[in-house]
Amino acid sequence: MWWVPVNGNDSGEPCYSAGTTYATRFCKQAWRWNLDYVVDPSGNAMSYWYTSENNYYAKNQVASPGTEYIRGGRLTRIDYGLRAGSTAAAPFQVAFMGAVRCLAATGCDTYSKAKWPDTPYDQICASTATCTGKFAPTFFTRYRLSNITTKIRKAGAYANVDSWTFAHEFLNSGDVSDGSLWLKSITHSGLVGGTVTEPPITFDGIQAHQPRQHHVRWGLVAAALPVADHHE
């Protein structure tokens, strides 16, 4: 569960009984529920694991100390091959790796629109900082999916089997909006008995106009496939 403070200002609402004034009638409530466990009719199970990203804001216009909430997160692992109710380690695993949405070679620890074109970096407030002007929680992630690796458990440890690496770039949409994160390529590697890497699958973009709404849409072009530009 990813949560955010919510105020219960009316009798009967959740959080109303948490205090006697508006400022004290906040409590944690879910803004997003994540799927974490699946069992099929045959008793096979899989579990989903996530990493959350915390942030702080000036709740009720109090900038210091800031108030904590979970602004977003990402799926990091799926364990499968389990039996329902078993506490044994999963025999198989899929791991998801994230990388920051800043694609600059250096300087990603500081904010600039050029380096972080689609991330509201200026809304980040650390636990030790004063959250001046950040009066409402904002929900986003600083990360993109960069790699998926499949694993098998043997001799008490997980060994890598296959991996897919994702490269991205920010494309200029051709209008006044900021650059959009674009999947540039996918590279597959086999990891059993050494590493064998296949040539990457690359993706190029074409601009497909939508006259009725007057904006530009980036169409996906797959390598070695015929492409037809079309209007929607």
KEMINU-366590 format. One record per residue (C-alpha): residue in three letters; residue number from 1; z, x, y. Coordinates in nm, 2 decimals. Layout:
// KEMINU-366590
+------+-----+--------+--------+--------+
| code | pos |     c3 |     c1 |     c2 |
+------+-----+--------+--------+--------+
|  ala | NUM |      Z |      X |      Y |
...
+------+-----+--------+--------+--------+
***
This chain:
// KEMINU-366590
+------+-----+--------+--------+--------+
| code | pos |     c3 |     c1 |     c2 |
+------+-----+--------+--------+--------+
|  met |   1 |   0.00 |   0.00 |   0.00 |
|  trp |   2 |  -0.09 |   0.13 |   0.35 |
|  trp |   3 |   0.14 |  -0.02 |   0.61 |
|  val |   4 |   0.18 |  -0.07 |   0.98 |
|  pro |   5 |   0.47 |  -0.20 |   1.19 |
|  val |   6 |   0.43 |  -0.58 |   1.26 |
|  asn |   7 |   0.64 |  -0.78 |   1.49 |
|  gly |   8 |   0.78 |  -1.12 |   1.39 |
|  asn |   9 |   0.85 |  -1.29 |   1.72 |
|  asp |  10 |   0.88 |  -1.65 |   1.58 |
|  ser |  11 |   1.14 |  -1.79 |   1.35 |
|  gly |  12 |   1.03 |  -1.80 |   0.99 |
|  glu |  13 |   0.79 |  -1.51 |   1.03 |
|  pro |  14 |   0.83 |  -1.19 |   0.82 |
|  cys |  15 |   1.03 |  -0.94 |   1.03 |
|  tyr |  16 |   1.19 |  -1.20 |   1.25 |
|  ser |  17 |   1.53 |  -1.15 |   1.09 |
|  ala |  18 |   1.51 |  -0.77 |   1.12 |
|  gly |  19 |   1.67 |  -0.79 |   1.46 |
|  thr |  20 |   1.77 |  -1.00 |   1.76 |
|  thr |  21 |   1.52 |  -0.89 |   2.02 |
|  tyr |  22 |   1.15 |  -0.84 |   2.03 |
|  ala |  23 |   1.18 |  -0.46 |   2.02 |
|  thr |  24 |   1.39 |  -0.48 |   1.70 |
|  arg |  25 |   1.19 |  -0.74 |   1.51 |
|  phe |  26 |   0.93 |  -0.49 |   1.37 |
|  cys |  27 |   0.90 |  -0.41 |   1.00 |
|  lys |  28 |   0.65 |  -0.25 |   0.77 |
|  gln |  29 |   0.37 |  -0.48 |   0.65 |
|  ala |  30 |   0.06 |  -0.40 |   0.44 |
|  trp |  31 |  -0.27 |  -0.39 |   0.62 |
|  arg |  32 |  -0.45 |  -0.26 |   0.30 |
|  trp |  33 |  -0.38 |  -0.29 |  -0.07 |
|  asn |  34 |  -0.55 |  -0.04 |  -0.30 |
|  leu |  35 |  -0.64 |  -0.10 |  -0.66 |
|  asp |  36 |  -0.42 |   0.14 |  -0.87 |
|  tyr |  37 |  -0.43 |   0.03 |  -1.23 |
|  val |  38 |  -0.69 |  -0.15 |  -1.45 |
|  val |  39 |  -0.64 |  -0.28 |  -1.81 |
|  asp |  40 |  -0.93 |  -0.43 |  -2.01 |
|  pro |  41 |  -0.89 |  -0.69 |  -2.28 |
|  ser |  42 |  -0.88 |  -0.42 |  -2.55 |
|  gly |  43 |  -0.58 |  -0.24 |  -2.39 |
|  asn |  44 |  -0.78 |   0.05 |  -2.24 |
|  ala |  45 |  -0.65 |   0.15 |  -1.90 |
|  met |  46 |  -0.73 |   0.37 |  -1.60 |
|  ser |  47 |  -0.53 |   0.46 |  -1.29 |
|  tyr |  48 |  -0.64 |   0.53 |  -0.94 |
|  trp |  49 |  -0.47 |   0.78 |  -0.71 |
|  tyr |  50 |  -0.49 |   0.80 |  -0.33 |
|  thr |  51 |  -0.39 |   1.03 |  -0.04 |
|  ser |  52 |  -0.28 |   0.86 |   0.28 |
|  glu |  53 |  -0.31 |   0.98 |   0.63 |
|  asn |  54 |  -0.02 |   0.91 |   0.87 |
|  asn |  55 |  -0.04 |   0.87 |   1.24 |
|  tyr |  56 |   0.19 |   0.78 |   1.53 |
|  tyr |  57 |   0.15 |   0.55 |   1.83 |
|  ala |  58 |   0.35 |   0.42 |   2.13 |
|  lys |  59 |   0.49 |   0.10 |   1.98 |
|  asn |  60 |   0.62 |  -0.14 |   2.24 |
|  gln |  61 |   0.50 |   0.11 |   2.50 |
|  val |  62 |   0.76 |   0.37 |   2.38 |
|  ala |  63 |   0.56 |   0.70 |   2.37 |
|  ser |  64 |   0.84 |   0.92 |   2.25 |
|  pro |  65 |   0.94 |   0.92 |   1.98 |
|  gly |  66 |   0.61 |   0.78 |   1.85 |
|  thr |  67 |   0.62 |   0.52 |   1.57 |
|  glu |  68 |   0.47 |   0.61 |   1.23 |
|  tyr |  69 |   0.21 |   0.41 |   1.04 |
|  ile |  70 |  -0.06 |   0.48 |   0.78 |
|  arg |  71 |  -0.40 |   0.50 |   0.96 |
|  gly |  72 |  -0.62 |   0.54 |   0.65 |
|  gly |  73 |  -0.68 |   0.75 |   0.35 |
|  arg |  74 |  -0.90 |   0.82 |   0.05 |
|  leu |  75 |  -0.93 |   0.80 |  -0.32 |
|  thr |  76 |  -0.85 |   1.14 |  -0.48 |
|  arg |  77 |  -0.85 |   1.08 |  -0.85 |
|  ile |  78 |  -0.92 |   0.84 |  -1.14 |
|  asp |  79 |  -0.75 |   0.90 |  -1.47 |
|  tyr |  80 |  -0.92 |   0.72 |  -1.76 |
|  gly |  81 |  -0.91 |   0.71 |  -2.14 |
|  leu |  82 |  -0.55 |   0.58 |  -2.12 |
|  arg |  83 |  -0.39 |   0.31 |  -2.33 |
|  ala |  84 |  -0.20 |   0.03 |  -2.15 |
|  gly |  85 |   0.17 |   0.12 |  -2.12 |
|  ser |  86 |   0.13 |   0.48 |  -2.24 |
|  thr |  87 |   0.29 |   0.76 |  -2.03 |
|  ala |  88 |   0.08 |   1.03 |  -2.19 |
|  ala |  89 |  -0.15 |   1.23 |  -1.97 |
|  ala |  90 |  -0.50 |   1.09 |  -1.94 |
|  pro |  91 |  -0.76 |   1.27 |  -2.16 |
|  phe |  92 |  -1.03 |   1.23 |  -1.89 |
|  gln |  93 |  -1.03 |   1.26 |  -1.51 |
|  val |  94 |  -1.26 |   1.22 |  -1.21 |
|  ala |  95 |  -1.15 |   1.41 |  -0.90 |
|  phe |  96 |  -1.27 |   1.33 |  -0.55 |
|  met |  97 |  -1.25 |   1.61 |  -0.29 |
|  gly |  98 |  -1.26 |   1.54 |   0.08 |
|  ala |  99 |  -1.37 |   1.76 |   0.38 |
|  val | 100 |  -1.32 |   1.69 |   0.74 |
|  arg | 101 |  -1.59 |   1.50 |   0.93 |
|  cys | 102 |  -1.63 |   1.79 |   1.17 |
|  leu | 103 |  -1.93 |   1.99 |   1.07 |
|  ala | 104 |  -1.89 |   2.28 |   1.32 |
|  ala | 105 |  -1.85 |   2.63 |   1.18 |
|  thr | 106 |  -1.54 |   2.69 |   1.38 |
|  gly | 107 |  -1.30 |   2.50 |   1.61 |
|  cys | 108 |  -1.24 |   2.19 |   1.41 |
|  asp | 109 |  -0.87 |   2.20 |   1.49 |
|  thr | 110 |  -0.95 |   2.09 |   1.85 |
|  tyr | 111 |  -1.12 |   1.78 |   1.96 |
|  ser | 112 |  -1.46 |   1.75 |   2.12 |
|  lys | 113 |  -1.72 |   1.48 |   2.10 |
|  ala | 114 |  -1.98 |   1.73 |   1.99 |
|  lys | 115 |  -1.77 |   1.84 |   1.69 |
|  trp | 116 |  -1.62 |   1.50 |   1.60 |
|  pro | 117 |  -1.90 |   1.24 |   1.70 |
|  asp | 118 |  -1.78 |   0.96 |   1.48 |
|  thr | 119 |  -1.40 |   1.02 |   1.46 |
|  pro | 120 |  -1.15 |   0.89 |   1.73 |
|  tyr | 121 |  -0.98 |   1.22 |   1.73 |
|  asp | 122 |  -0.82 |   1.15 |   2.06 |
|  gln | 123 |  -0.62 |   0.87 |   1.90 |
|  ile | 124 |  -0.43 |   1.12 |   1.67 |
|  cys | 125 |  -0.07 |   1.16 |   1.76 |
|  ala | 126 |   0.16 |   1.40 |   1.56 |
|  ser | 127 |   0.52 |   1.32 |   1.47 |
|  thr | 128 |   0.64 |   1.58 |   1.73 |
|  ala | 129 |   0.41 |   1.47 |   2.01 |
|  thr | 130 |   0.44 |   1.22 |   2.29 |
|  cys | 131 |   0.19 |   0.94 |   2.22 |
|  thr | 132 |   0.11 |   0.87 |   2.59 |
|  gly | 133 |  -0.15 |   0.59 |   2.63 |
|  lys | 134 |  -0.17 |   0.52 |   2.25 |
|  phe | 135 |  -0.03 |   0.17 |   2.27 |
|  ala | 136 |  -0.19 |   0.03 |   1.95 |
|  pro | 137 |  -0.24 |   0.17 |   1.60 |
|  thr | 138 |  -0.59 |   0.27 |   1.51 |
|  phe | 139 |  -0.73 |   0.29 |   1.16 |
|  phe | 140 |  -0.97 |   0.57 |   1.05 |
|  thr | 141 |  -1.00 |   0.87 |   0.83 |
|  arg | 142 |  -1.08 |   1.23 |   0.93 |
|  tyr | 143 |  -1.25 |   1.30 |   0.60 |
|  arg | 144 |  -1.58 |   1.25 |   0.42 |
|  leu | 145 |  -1.65 |   1.28 |   0.04 |
|  ser | 146 |  -1.76 |   1.63 |  -0.03 |
|  asn | 147 |  -1.73 |   1.67 |  -0.41 |
|  ile | 148 |  -1.68 |   1.48 |  -0.73 |
|  thr | 149 |  -1.57 |   1.67 |  -1.04 |
|  thr | 150 |  -1.53 |   1.53 |  -1.39 |
|  lys | 151 |  -1.27 |   1.69 |  -1.62 |
|  ile | 152 |  -1.14 |   1.68 |  -1.98 |
|  arg | 153 |  -0.79 |   1.76 |  -2.09 |
|  lys | 154 |  -0.75 |   2.02 |  -2.36 |
|  ala | 155 |  -0.47 |   2.26 |  -2.45 |
|  gly | 156 |  -0.25 |   2.09 |  -2.20 |
|  ala | 157 |  -0.47 |   2.14 |  -1.90 |
|  tyr | 158 |  -0.78 |   1.99 |  -1.74 |
|  ala | 159 |  -1.11 |   2.18 |  -1.77 |
|  asn | 160 |  -1.40 |   2.10 |  -1.54 |
|  val | 161 |  -1.71 |   1.95 |  -1.70 |
|  asp | 162 |  -1.96 |   1.85 |  -1.42 |
|  ser | 163 |  -1.95 |   1.85 |  -1.04 |
|  trp | 164 |  -2.16 |   1.69 |  -0.77 |
|  thr | 165 |  -2.14 |   1.84 |  -0.42 |
|  phe | 166 |  -2.24 |   1.63 |  -0.11 |
|  ala | 167 |  -2.37 |   1.79 |   0.20 |
|  his | 168 |  -2.38 |   1.59 |   0.53 |
|  glu | 169 |  -2.52 |   1.61 |   0.88 |
|  phe | 170 |  -2.50 |   1.40 |   1.19 |
|  leu | 171 |  -2.83 |   1.25 |   1.29 |
|  asn | 172 |  -2.93 |   1.14 |   1.63 |
|  ser | 173 |  -3.00 |   0.77 |   1.61 |
|  gly | 174 |  -3.25 |   0.78 |   1.90 |
|  asp | 175 |  -3.05 |   0.55 |   2.12 |
|  val | 176 |  -2.73 |   0.58 |   2.33 |
|  ser | 177 |  -2.50 |   0.56 |   2.03 |
|  asp | 178 |  -2.33 |   0.87 |   1.88 |
|  gly | 179 |  -2.46 |   1.06 |   1.58 |
|  ser | 180 |  -2.43 |   0.89 |   1.24 |
|  leu | 181 |  -2.30 |   1.08 |   0.94 |
|  trp | 182 |  -2.59 |   1.12 |   0.70 |
|  leu | 183 |  -2.59 |   1.23 |   0.33 |
|  lys | 184 |  -2.82 |   1.53 |   0.34 |
|  ser | 185 |  -2.82 |   1.64 |  -0.02 |
|  ile | 186 |  -2.64 |   1.61 |  -0.36 |
|  thr | 187 |  -2.62 |   1.92 |  -0.59 |
|  his | 188 |  -2.52 |   1.88 |  -0.95 |
|  ser | 189 |  -2.36 |   2.17 |  -1.15 |
|  gly | 190 |  -2.27 |   2.19 |  -1.52 |
|  leu | 191 |  -1.94 |   2.37 |  -1.56 |
|  val | 192 |  -1.89 |   2.41 |  -1.94 |
|  gly | 193 |  -1.94 |   2.76 |  -2.07 |
|  gly | 194 |  -2.03 |   2.89 |  -1.73 |
|  thr | 195 |  -2.19 |   2.74 |  -1.42 |
|  val | 196 |  -2.55 |   2.61 |  -1.41 |
|  thr | 197 |  -2.66 |   2.45 |  -1.08 |
|  glu | 198 |  -2.96 |   2.23 |  -1.05 |
|  pro | 199 |  -3.18 |   2.22 |  -0.74 |
|  pro | 200 |  -3.04 |   1.98 |  -0.49 |
|  ile | 201 |  -3.16 |   1.62 |  -0.43 |
|  thr | 202 |  -3.23 |   1.60 |  -0.06 |
|  phe | 203 |  -3.27 |   1.30 |   0.16 |
|  asp | 204 |  -3.47 |   1.27 |   0.48 |
|  gly | 205 |  -3.46 |   0.99 |   0.74 |
|  ile | 206 |  -3.73 |   0.78 |   0.91 |
|  gln | 207 |  -3.67 |   0.55 |   1.20 |
|  ala | 208 |  -3.74 |   0.18 |   1.11 |
|  his | 209 |  -3.73 |  -0.04 |   1.41 |
|  gln | 210 |  -3.59 |  -0.39 |   1.41 |
|  pro | 211 |  -3.75 |  -0.55 |   1.71 |
|  arg | 212 |  -3.54 |  -0.87 |   1.72 |
|  gln | 213 |  -3.22 |  -0.68 |   1.76 |
|  his | 214 |  -3.36 |  -0.38 |   1.95 |
|  his | 215 |  -3.19 |  -0.10 |   1.76 |
|  val | 216 |  -3.29 |   0.18 |   1.53 |
|  arg | 217 |  -3.20 |   0.18 |   1.16 |
|  trp | 218 |  -3.22 |   0.50 |   0.95 |
|  gly | 219 |  -3.40 |   0.43 |   0.62 |
|  leu | 220 |  -3.33 |   0.63 |   0.31 |
|  val | 221 |  -3.62 |   0.84 |   0.17 |
|  ala | 222 |  -3.57 |   0.97 |  -0.19 |
|  ala | 223 |  -3.76 |   1.29 |  -0.28 |
|  ala | 224 |  -4.07 |   1.25 |  -0.51 |
|  leu | 225 |  -4.08 |   0.87 |  -0.45 |
|  pro | 226 |  -4.34 |   0.68 |  -0.25 |
|  val | 227 |  -4.20 |   0.55 |   0.08 |
|  ala | 228 |  -4.30 |   0.24 |   0.27 |
|  asp | 229 |  -4.17 |   0.18 |   0.62 |
|  his | 230 |  -4.08 |  -0.18 |   0.65 |
|  his | 231 |  -3.92 |  -0.43 |   0.90 |
|  glu | 232 |  -3.63 |  -0.65 |   0.82 |
+------+-----+--------+--------+--------+
***
